[in-house]
Amino acid sequence: MYAFTGAALIALGLYALVVHAHLLRKILALNIMGSGVFLVLVGLAQRTGSADPVPQAMVLTGIVVAVSATALALALMRRLFALSGATTLDETD
């Protein structure tokens, strides 16, 4: 059940990443995709009935990395807004 829910979150995050142009929505979409990956790892770790500690440790480490990456992305978005006044990426053909 966790793996299927995680796959749905990954698909939802990928859809939002492609469709939206606003950077904050793209950052949130990446966070949703990351949560889906964490759910897939937890779901696959419990296939045999008992929990495997290695994927759980990977998920905990991934959460720390995801929080750091989100903070960096938000700081870069604020810097872009301060320099250009826009929070969307330019669409070039």
N, C-alpha and C positions, 0 to 999 in steps of 0.2 A: 504494500500500500504506500509506503514512504517513497519507494523508487518511482512509482507512477505519478505521485503528486510532485515529486522533484522534477520529473520529465516535463510535466505540465507547466511548472514554474519556469523552467528553462525555455520552453517554447514561448510562453507569454513574455518573458524578458527579451528574447530575441526579436519578437514581433515589435515590441515597444521601442527597442533600440533602432530598428530600421525605420519605423514610421515617424517618430517624433524628431523634430529639429532642435528643440530646446535642450540645452546642455544639462539642466537639472533633471529633466525627465530621462535623459540618456544615462545619467549617473544612477538614478533610481532603478532603471531597467537592468543595469549591470549588477546592482545589489540583489535584485530579484533573481537574476540568473545564478549568482553566487549562492543564494539560499537554496535554489533548486539543486545545484551540484552538491551542496552539503547534505541535503535530504537523500539524494541518490546514494551518496557514500554511506550514510547511516543505514539506509535500507538494504544495501548490498552487504553491509557488515553483519547484519542479523539474519542472514539466510539460513544458517545452520541451527538457529534456535538460541545459541548463546552469543553474546556480544563479543566481537573481535576488537581488542584495544587499539590496534594499529590504525584502522580507519577513523576511529573516534579521536585519536591523537591528531590525525591529519585534519579532521574537521575543526578541532580547537585551534590548531595553528592557522588554518585557513580563515577562521573568523577574525583572528588578530590581524592577519595580512589584509583582509577585506576592509576592516575598519581603517587601517592606515592608508590604503589605496583610496578609500572614499574621502578621507580628510585631505589627501593630496589633490584629488580631482576637484574638490570644492574650493580649495585654495587657488588652484589654477583658474577655475571658473570666475572667482572673484577678481583675480588679476586681469583676466580678459575683459571683464565688465568695466574695471577701472580704466583700462587703456582704450577700449573701443566703444564702450557704452552698450554693447550688444551681448546677449546671452545665447545667441544661436550661431552656428557655423555658417559661413558664407557658402551659398550654393553656386558652384561654378559648373558650366557646361563643358 
